[in-house]
């Protein structure tokens, strides 16, 4: 318990150095990572965590740093963010590289998908290979009909139209049936009618069930009954593997089952459906997939598929396994999200609060930023935990690299306050669209009256010289504001604070709406030129952040 308490303190301090208030969830996650047994002691440990966080929150940032230096100085070391230049080579590349992304149509893509599917796309580019989108829809009970449209759209965006072929498994049923008959005919599979609990009991004891001993003729008869007579649960087609395999999961695993649910795409045309391992094995073989990049949780599935390939005497794709990324603090469940959309808690899959690609795209994130994130994570078997803060920091940095050069600068005032700067001259000038790439282009005419942010107004001190960015310098004298000078050089030596502004002249202004991260809409005044920003273009509103134009004078916040 003493070691657990030490972990709680050091991780609370570490979080407290990064943020003003300590995040309890982050502390719990890191403590469990260091001491997995804590999961079973949460009732005992939770009060200690709460008390420790309460203590750390009373300390100043400097005190937190000093304390952390004493007990865990290594946690103060800032990890350098390294961007990989490409990915390590794929193993055993002999001919053309053929890759596949194989989502189920339960909903659109989220940030978890973007990692593995982004890796596949990078390798497609690296080897000038082929990339197939295969929608795996053989389970009628977990399909969102809209996903047939959403998935190709999401992939087209994520890969810059880099998908070479789109395939839907349920359109290939006759192919699966042909190979089912082939396996039965050659004695590599059998149709089992045993009750599942009876079969499992025998399987655990490495004892074959009676169905395994049936002749090829009898199995083919049973296959016809699966198609025409048997009901759901009556029979399943199994692969005839080593019944003494040390891993029970490899023993006579199922290939095909009966499911009488109506299929959203095929209706009631079929009731005999291939299970994942059989469909994937046949598809990979038929499509010439050379490398299968997938989560390491599919390691056993890769072995089952290799067994099927062995008896069919074809090469199996080179398995490239990656560890799981736990996106801490995100809800990536399509089932739960779909339910909350139905309840109107979310407006749709592109709701600004969601970690789905449709939402990120609408906010102004670029596919290339997600691709860079995938490359930065790399190919590794190590599981990783990425917090919301870490993910946002990394993705925002990648996205900024891409959008900063193409984003024009604009002024917008969210909470306007009016100030009059006495003796200010009439000025006519242009501000830059971009500080280094696009000079001029933003005309202004100013005199004495301006809009500034209300918070800026409150924070102007007596006698302080303040600069209206790119315009003029003024200072506060009692309850009045007085013009000082025009040039920046005259401000540089005496002032520190620069603020954005707008002229209090309605002919130079337009009203806009900005949707913020929490889904609230705020209104603002913006310079007139914002009316010319076209949908999908991104602007950087000074001191607000990058925003994507969703419609005329309507913007979605992306990030700072």
C-alpha positions in Angstrom: 0.0 0.0 0.0 2.9 2.4 0.7 4.1 1.9 -2.9 0.6 2.6 -4.2 0.4 5.8 -2.1 3.7 6.9 -3.6 2.4 6.3 -7.1 -0.8 8.2 -6.3 1.2 11.2 -5.1 3.7 11.3 -7.9 1.1 11.0 -10.7 -1.1 13.6 -9.0 1.8 16.0 -8.8 2.8 15.2 -12.4 -0.8 16.0 -13.6 -0.8 19.1 -11.3 2.4 20.4 -13.0 0.7 20.2 -16.4 -2.7 21.5 -15.4 -4.1 23.9 -12.8 -6.5 21.3 -11.3 -5.6 17.6 -11.1 -7.6 15.2 -13.2 -8.7 12.3 -11.1 -9.3 9.9 -14.1 -5.8 10.5 -15.4 -4.2 9.7 -12.0 -6.3 6.5 -11.6 -5.3 5.4 -15.1 -1.6 5.8 -14.4 -1.7 4.3 -11.0 -3.5 1.2 -12.4 -0.9 1.1 -15.2 1.9 0.8 -12.6 -0.1 -1.3 -10.1 -2.7 -3.4 -12.0 -4.0 -5.0 -8.7 -5.4 -1.5 -7.8 -8.4 -2.4 -10.0 -9.6 -4.8 -7.3 -8.9 -2.4 -4.5 -10.7 0.7 -5.8 -13.0 0.9 -2.8 -10.0 1.1 -0.5 -7.8 3.3 -2.8 -10.4 5.8 -4.0 -10.5 7.9 -0.7 -6.6 8.0 -0.7 -6.6 9.3 -4.3 -9.3 11.9 -3.5 -7.4 13.1 -0.4 -4.1 13.3 -2.3 -5.6 15.3 -5.2 -7.2 17.6 -2.6 -3.7 18.2 -1.1 -2.0 18.7 -4.4 -4.6 21.2 -5.5 -3.7 23.4 -2.5 -0.1 23.6 -3.7 1.2 26.3 -6.0 2.7 25.1 -9.3 6.2 25.9 -8.0 5.6 23.8 -4.9 4.3 20.9 -7.0 7.4 21.0 -9.2 9.7 21.0 -6.1 7.9 18.1 -4.5 8.0 16.1 -7.8 11.7 16.8 -8.0 12.1 15.1 -4.7 10.1 11.9 -5.3 10.1 11.3 -9.1 12.2 13.8 -11.0 12.0 11.7 -14.1 8.3 12.6 -14.5 9.3 16.3 -15.0 11.3 15.4 -18.1 9.3 16.6 -21.1 9.1 13.9 -23.7 10.2 15.1 -27.1 7.7 14.6 -29.9 9.5 12.8 -32.7 7.9 12.6 -36.1 8.8 9.5 -37.9 9.9 9.8 -41.5 8.0 7.0 -43.0 7.4 3.5 -41.5 9.7 0.6 -41.1 9.8 -1.8 -44.0 7.1 -4.5 -44.3 8.4 -8.1 -43.8 8.8 -10.4 -46.8 7.8 -8.1 -49.6 8.2 -10.2 -52.8 5.8 -8.8 -55.3 3.1 -6.2 -55.3 1.9 -5.1 -51.9 -1.9 -5.6 -51.5 -3.5 -4.3 -48.3 -7.0 -4.2 -47.0 -9.1 -2.3 -44.5 -11.9 -4.4 -43.2 -14.4 -2.5 -41.0 -17.8 -3.8 -40.1 -20.7 -1.5 -41.1 -21.8 -0.7 -37.6 -21.2 3.0 -38.1 -18.7 5.5 -39.6 -15.0 5.7 -38.8 -13.6 7.1 -35.6 -10.1 8.0 -34.4 -9.3 4.4 -33.4 -9.9 3.3 -37.0 -7.8 6.1 -38.3 -4.7 4.6 -36.7 -4.7 1.2 -38.3 -6.3 2.2 -41.5 -3.9 5.2 -41.7 -0.9 2.8 -41.4 -2.3 0.7 -44.2 -2.6 3.8 -46.4 1.0 4.9 -45.6 2.3 1.5 -46.7 0.2 1.6 -49.8 2.0 4.8 -50.7 5.4 3.6 -49.6 5.2 0.5 -51.8 2.9 1.9 -54.6 0.6 -0.9 -53.8 -3.1 -1.6 -53.8 -5.5 -0.8 -51.0 -8.9 -2.5 -50.8 -11.8 -1.4 -48.6 -13.7 -4.5 -47.7 -16.9 -4.0 -45.8 -17.4 -7.1 -43.6 -21.2 -7.3 -43.2 -21.9 -11.0 -42.7 -23.3 -10.4 -39.2 -26.8 -9.1 -39.9 -27.3 -8.2 -36.2 -24.7 -5.4 -36.1 -25.2 -3.3 -39.2 -26.1 0.3 -39.7 -27.5 0.6 -43.2 -26.2 4.1 -43.5 -22.6 2.8 -43.0 -22.6 1.3 -46.6 -22.5 5.0 -47.7 -20.5 6.5 -44.8 -17.6 4.1 -44.8 -16.5 4.7 -48.5 -16.9 8.4 -47.9 -14.8 8.4 -44.8 -12.1 6.3 -46.5 -12.1 8.5 -49.5 -11.4 11.5 -47.2 -8.9 9.7 -44.9 -6.8 8.4 -47.9 -7.1 11.2 -50.3 -9.1 8.9 -52.6 -6.4 6.3 -52.2 -8.8 3.3 -52.0 -8.4 1.2 -55.2 -11.4 -1.1 -54.8 -14.5 -1.3 -52.6 -15.9 -4.8 -51.8 -18.9 -5.8 -49.7 -18.8 -9.3 -48.3 -22.5 -10.0 -48.5 -22.3 -9.6 -52.3 -19.9 -12.5 -52.4 -22.0 -15.2 -50.8 -21.8 -17.7 -53.7 -18.0 -17.6 -53.5 -18.1 -18.5 -49.8 -20.6 -21.3 -50.5 -18.3 -22.7 -53.2 -15.3 -22.9 -50.9 -17.5 -24.4 -48.1 -18.4 -27.2 -50.4 -14.8 -27.6 -51.4 -13.7 -28.0 -47.8 -16.4 -30.4 -47.0 -15.7 -32.4 -50.2 -12.0 -32.7 -49.4 -12.6 -33.7 -45.8 -11.3 -30.5 -44.2 -14.6 -29.5 -42.6 -17.8 -31.0 -41.2 -21.3 -30.0 -40.3 -21.9 -30.3 -36.6 -25.3 -30.6 -35.0 -24.1 -31.0 -31.4 -25.5 -28.7 -28.8 -23.0 -25.9 -28.1 -22.5 -26.8 -24.5 -22.0 -30.5 -25.3 -19.4 -29.6 -28.0 -17.5 -27.2 -25.7 -17.3 -29.8 -23.0 -15.8 -32.3 -25.4 -13.5 -29.7 -27.0 -12.1 -28.8 -23.6 -11.2 -32.4 -23.1 -9.7 -32.7 -26.6 -12.4 -35.3 -27.4 -13.9 -35.2 -30.9 -17.6 -35.1 -31.3 -19.5 -37.7 -33.2 -20.1 -35.3 -36.1 -16.4 -35.2 -36.9 -16.5 -38.8 -38.0 -19.2 -38.4 -40.6 -18.5 -39.3 -44.2 -18.1 -36.6 -46.9 -21.4 -37.7 -48.3 -23.2 -37.2 -45.0 -21.6 -33.8 -44.5 -22.7 -32.6 -48.0 -26.2 -33.7 -47.2 -26.1 -31.8 -43.9 -24.8 -28.8 -45.9 -27.9 -28.9 -48.0 -30.0 -29.1 -44.9 -28.3 -26.0 -43.5 -29.3 -24.2 -46.7 -32.9 -25.5 -46.8 -34.1 -27.2 -43.6 -32.1 -26.5 -40.5 -33.1 -23.6 -38.3 -30.9 -21.1 -36.5 -28.8 -22.9 -33.9 -29.4 -26.4 -35.4 -26.0 -26.8 -37.1 -22.7 -25.1 -37.7 -19.9 -25.9 -40.1 -16.6 -26.5 -38.4 -13.0 -26.6 -39.6 -11.4 -30.0 -38.9 -8.1 -29.0 -37.1 -5.9 -30.7 -34.6 -8.3 -31.8 -31.8 -5.2 -32.0 -29.5 -4.0 -28.5 -30.3 -2.5 -26.9 -27.1 -4.7 -23.9 -27.6 -8.4 -24.9 -27.3 -9.4 -21.9 -29.4 -7.7 -23.6 -32.4 -9.6 -26.9 -32.1 -12.4 -27.4 -34.7 -13.3 -23.7 -34.8 -16.6 -22.7 -36.5 -16.6 -21.5 -40.1 -20.3 -21.0 -41.0 -23.5 -20.6 -39.1 -27.3 -20.1 -39.6 -28.6 -16.6 -38.9 -32.2 -16.0 -39.8 -32.2 -12.3 -39.1 -33.1 -10.1 -42.0 -30.0 -8.6 -43.6 -30.1 -4.8 -44.3 -28.5 -5.3 -47.7 -29.6 -8.8 -48.8 -32.9 -9.1 -47.1 -33.9 -12.8 -46.6 -32.0 -14.1 -49.6 -29.5 -15.9 -47.4 -29.7 -17.6 -43.9 -26.4 -19.4 -44.0 -23.6 -16.9 -43.2 -19.8 -17.3 -43.1 -18.2 -16.3 -39.8 -15.4 -13.8 -39.8 -12.4 -16.2 -40.0 -13.8 -18.1 -43.0 -14.9 -15.0 -45.0 -11.6 -13.2 -44.3 -9.5 -16.3 -45.3 -11.4 -16.7 -48.6 -11.3 -12.9 -49.3 -7.6 -12.5 -48.6 -6.9 -15.4 -50.8 -9.2 -14.3 -53.6 -8.0 -10.7 -53.5 -4.3 -11.5 -53.3 -3.8 -9.7 -50.0 0.0 -9.7 -49.3 0.1 -8.1 -45.8 -2.6 -8.0 -43.1 -2.0 -5.1 -40.7 -4.3 -5.4 -37.7 -4.5 -5.3 -33.9 -2.6 -7.9 -32.0 -5.9 -9.1 -30.5 -6.4 -10.8 -33.9 -3.4 -13.0 -33.5 -5.4 -16.2 -33.0 -7.7 -15.3 -35.9 -4.6 -14.9 -38.1 -3.6 -18.5 -37.1 -7.1 -19.9 -37.9 -7.0 -18.2 -41.3 -3.6 -19.6 -42.0 -4.9 -23.1 -41.3 -7.6 -22.6 -43.9 -5.1 -21.3 -46.4 -2.8 -24.3 -45.7 -5.5 -26.9 -46.7 -6.4 -24.8 -49.7 -2.7 -24.7 -50.6 -2.4 -21.0 -51.0 -0.1 -18.4 -49.3 -1.4 -16.6 -46.3 -0.9 -12.9 -45.9 2.0 -11.7 -43.9 0.6 -10.9 -40.5 1.7 -7.5 -39.1 0.3 -7.0 -35.6 0.1 -3.7 -33.8 -0.7 -3.0 -30.1 -3.9 -1.4 -29.0 -4.2 2.3 -28.5 -6.5 3.1 -25.6 -7.9 6.6 -26.3 -8.5 7.6 -22.7 -11.6 9.7 -22.2 -13.1 9.1 -25.6 -16.3 7.1 -26.2 -15.6 5.2 -29.4 -18.6 2.9 -29.2 -20.7 3.2 -32.4 -23.6 1.4 -30.6 -23.7 3.9 -27.8 -23.2 6.9 -30.0 -25.9 5.7 -32.4 -28.3 5.5 -29.4 -27.4 9.0 -28.2 -27.9 10.3 -31.7 -31.4 8.7 -31.7 -32.1 10.3 -28.3 -31.0 13.7 -29.9 -28.2 14.1 -27.4 -25.9 14.4 -30.5 -27.0 16.0 -33.7 -25.4 13.3 -35.8 -22.1 11.5 -36.5 -20.6 14.9 -37.2 -21.5 16.4 -33.9 -18.6 18.6 -32.9 -18.1 16.8 -29.6 -17.6 13.4 -31.2 -14.2 11.6 -31.9 -15.5 10.4 -35.3 -13.8 11.4 -38.5 -16.9 13.2 -39.8 -16.9 15.6 -36.8 -13.1 16.2 -37.1 -13.5 16.9 -40.8 -16.3 19.3 -40.3 -14.2 21.2 -37.7 -11.3 21.7 -40.2 -8.9 18.8 -39.3 -7.1 17.5 -42.4 -6.7 13.8 -43.3 -3.0 14.3 -43.6 -2.8 15.3 -39.8 -4.5 11.9 -38.9 -2.1 10.1 -41.2 0.9 11.8 -39.5 -0.5 10.8 -36.2 -0.7 7.1 -37.3 2.9 7.3 -38.5 4.0 8.9 -35.2 2.5 6.0 -33.3 4.3 3.5 -35.7 4.2 -0.2 -35.9 4.7 -1.6 -32.4 3.2 -4.5 -30.4 3.2 -2.3 -27.3 -0.2 -1.2 -26.1 -0.4 2.6 -25.6 -2.7 4.9 -23.7 -3.3 8.3 -25.2 -5.3 10.9 -23.2 -7.6 13.4 -24.7 -5.0 16.2 -23.9 -2.1 14.3 -25.4 -4.1 13.4 -28.5 -5.4 16.9 -29.0 -1.9 18.4 -28.5 -0.3 16.0 -31.1 -3.1 16.2 -33.7 -3.4 19.9 -33.4 0.3 20.4 -34.0 0.2 18.2 -37.1 -3.0 20.0 -38.3 -1.5 23.4 -37.7 1.5 22.6 -39.9 -0.9 21.9 -42.7 -3.5 24.6 -42.4 -1.4 27.6 -41.1 0.0 28.5 -44.5 -3.4 28.4 -46.2 -5.4 30.1 -43.5 -6.1 33.8 -43.8 -6.0 35.9 -40.6 -9.1 37.7 -39.6 -10.4 39.7 -36.6 -13.5 38.7 -34.7 -14.7 40.0 -31.3 -16.8 37.7 -29.2 -17.7 39.9 -26.3 -17.5 43.5 -27.7 -16.9 46.5 -25.6 -16.7 50.0 -27.1 -13.8 52.3 -26.4 -13.2 55.8 -27.6 -9.5 56.8 -28.1 -9.3 60.6 -27.9 -7.3 62.4 -30.4 -6.9 59.3 -32.6 -6.4 60.4 -36.2 -8.4 59.1 -39.1 -6.5 56.2 -40.7 -6.9 54.2 -43.8 -4.7 51.1 -44.3 -4.5 47.4 -45.0 -3.8 44.5 -42.7 -2.1 41.3 -44.0 -4.1 38.2 -44.9 -1.1 36.2 -43.7 1.9 37.6 -41.8 4.5 36.2 -44.1 2.7 34.7 -47.2 0.0 37.1 -48.2 0.6 40.8 -47.6 -2.3 43.3 -47.5 -5.8 42.5 -48.6 -7.7 43.6 -45.5 -8.7 47.2 -45.8 -9.7 49.3 -42.7 -10.7 52.9 -42.1 -10.5 53.9 -38.4 -11.0 57.0 -36.3 -11.7 57.2 -32.6 -14.3 54.5 -31.8 -13.3 50.8 -31.7 -14.6 47.4 -30.5 -12.3 45.4 -28.3 -12.9 42.2 -26.2 -14.6 43.1 -22.9 -11.9 41.1 -21.0 -9.1 43.1 -22.7 -10.9 46.3 -21.6 -11.0 45.1 -17.9 -7.3 44.2 -18.0 -5.9 47.6 -19.2 -4.0 49.2 -16.3 -3.7 52.9 -15.5 -1.0 54.5 -17.6 -0.4 51.3 -19.6 0.5 51.7 -23.3 -1.5 49.2 -25.4 -1.4 48.6 -29.1 -4.3 47.9 -31.3 -2.6 45.3 -33.6 -1.4 46.9 -36.8 -3.2 50.1 -36.1 -2.2 52.5 -33.3 -1.0 52.9 -29.7 -3.0 54.3 -26.8 -3.0 54.5 -23.0 -5.4 54.7 -20.2 -5.7 57.9 -18.2 -8.3 57.6 -15.5 -11.6 56.8 -17.3 -10.4 57.9 -20.7 -8.2 56.4 -23.4 -5.7 58.7 -25.2 -3.9 58.3 -28.5 -0.2 57.9 -28.1 1.3 57.2 -31.6 0.8 55.1 -34.7 4.0 53.1 -35.3 4.9 49.8 -33.8 8.5 50.9 -33.1 7.2 53.5 -30.7 5.2 50.9 -28.9 7.9 48.3 -28.7 10.0 50.1 -26.1 7.2 51.1 -23.7 4.3 48.6 -24.1 3.8 44.9 -23.8 0.1 44.2 -24.6 -1.2 44.0 -28.2 -5.0 43.3 -28.6 -7.2 42.7 -31.6 -9.9 45.1 -32.5 -12.6 46.2 -35.0 -13.7 49.7 -36.0 -17.1 50.6 -34.5 -18.4 51.1 -38.0 -21.2 48.8 -39.1 -20.4 49.2 -42.8 -17.0 47.5 -42.1 -18.4 44.7 -40.0 -20.4 41.5 -40.3 -22.0 39.3 -37.7 -20.9 35.7 -37.6 -21.6 32.5 -35.5 -18.9 30.2 -34.2 -19.7 26.7 -32.9 -17.4 25.9 -30.0 -16.0 22.5 -28.8 -18.8 22.1 -26.3 -21.4 22.5 -29.0 -22.4 26.0 -27.9 -22.9 28.7 -30.5 -21.5 32.2 -29.9 -22.1 35.3 -32.0 -19.3 37.7 -32.8 -18.5 40.8 -34.8 -16.0 40.2 -37.6 -14.4 42.3 -40.3 -16.4 42.7 -43.5 -14.1 40.5 -45.6 -15.2 37.4 -43.6 -18.4 37.4 -45.8 -16.2 36.3 -48.7 -14.9 33.2 -46.9 -16.2 30.2 -48.8 -17.5 27.0 -47.1 -14.7 24.5 -46.2 -12.1 27.3 -46.2 -10.3 27.7 -42.9 -9.4 31.1 -41.3 -7.5 31.9 -38.1 -9.5 34.4 -36.0 -6.8 36.2 -34.0 -6.7 35.0 -30.4 -9.7 32.6 -31.0 -8.1 30.0 -33.2 -8.5 28.1 -36.5 -12.1 27.8 -37.6 -13.6 26.1 -40.7 -16.3 27.9 -42.6 -19.4 25.7 -42.5 -21.7 28.1 -44.3 -21.7 31.8 -45.1 -20.8 33.6 -41.8 -21.0 30.3 -39.9 -17.9 28.7 -38.5 -16.8 25.6 -36.5 -13.9 25.9 -34.1 -11.0 23.5 -34.8 -8.2 24.4 -32.4 -5.8 27.1 -31.5 
